[in-house]
Amino acid sequence: MCSALSFSAKVIKATDIDVKGNVVYEAGQNAPYTGFIETYNEKMFLVARTEFKNGIQDGSSKKYIFLMVNYIVKLVLKMENK
């Protein structure tokens, strides 16, 4: 018996893909990609996670927004000094 909880979708970084036409492939592979592709910014924070099936975007796509750590620290210190 196979449970949905036991399924683990493949996840790769956006830097590890090849795009041929409108179809996405994992770099070096011949079969269209199925799984999640994650995009990171220059500080290695996750900024997007998109689901693909047979090389085409399918299902969920989430974008993440991160606050700067320095801003948060300054805000906390300001609140503590009140």
Secondary structure as UniProt FT lines:
FT   HELIX           4..6
FT   STRAND          11..13
FT   HELIX           14..16
FT   STRAND          17..20
FT   TURN            21..22
FT   STRAND          23..26
FT   TURN            27..28
FT   STRAND          35..40
FT   TURN            42..43
FT   STRAND          46..53
FT   TURN            54..55
FT   STRAND          56..63
FT   HELIX           69..80
//
